[in-house]
Amino acid sequence: MRLQDKGVNCTSNCALCDSNDEDNLHLLFKCPGSYNMWSMCIFDSANDNTINQEQVVPHIVYQLLQVLSSEEASLFSCVLWSIWKQRNNKIWNETVDAQSFVVE
């Protein structure tokens, strides 16, 4: 959506699931592919409530980083980055990475 706002001619659909308008909330947390990747990680189920209740990604990230251990926060940050990298690989390199590879 931001690329379109800047005049880049591209689809607004999610690069990972090809449905919904792609915004950072959908891409990082609500997309079925991203949701599946998060389910592969071991986090407290209370964190799912934060993700499901909040609608603004910076708030989700901030709230979770406040309650996660240092190790969990590192994993959380790496998975966020990996999801973003997977999205960019699909768009710019036409490469699709396996979800288990992204999480690893």
QUIMOKA-V167104 format. One record per pair of residues at least 12 apart in sequence whose ideal C-beta (glycine too) atoms are under 8 Angstrom apart, sorted by sequence separation. I is the first residue (numbers start at 0). J is the second residue. D is the distance in Angstrom with one decimal. If there is no record, write none. Layout:
i = {I,I}
j = {J,J}
d = {D,D}
This chain:
i = {13,14,63,13,37,49,50,16,49,15,16,16,85,13,15,46,84,15,60,82,0,46,81,0,45,46,81,0,28,43,78,78,42,28,27,42,24,24,28,24,23,42,40,24,40,40,37,36,36,36,33,27,27,26,27,26,39,26,39,36,40,35,39,36,32,36,15,15,14,15,14,14,9}
j = {25,26,75,26,50,62,63,30,63,30,31,32,101,30,32,63,101,33,79,101,20,66,101,21,66,67,102,22,50,66,101,102,67,56,56,71,54,55,59,56,56,75,74,59,75,78,78,78,81,82,82,79,82,82,83,83,98,86,99,98,102,98,102,101,98,102,85,86,86,89,89,90,90}
d = {5.9,7.6,6.1,6.2,7.7,5.1,7.9,5.1,5.8,5.1,5.4,5.8,4.9,5.4,4.3,5.8,7.7,6.7,7.3,6.6,6.1,7.3,4.6,6.4,7.7,7.5,7.0,5.6,5.2,8.0,7.7,6.3,7.5,7.4,6.1,6.4,6.5,7.4,6.8,5.4,4.6,7.4,6.2,8.0,7.7,6.0,7.0,6.4,7.7,6.3,5.3,6.1,5.7,6.9,7.4,7.6,7.2,6.0,6.9,5.2,6.5,5.7,4.7,5.8,6.2,5.2,7.0,6.1,4.9,6.8,4.8,5.0,7.6}
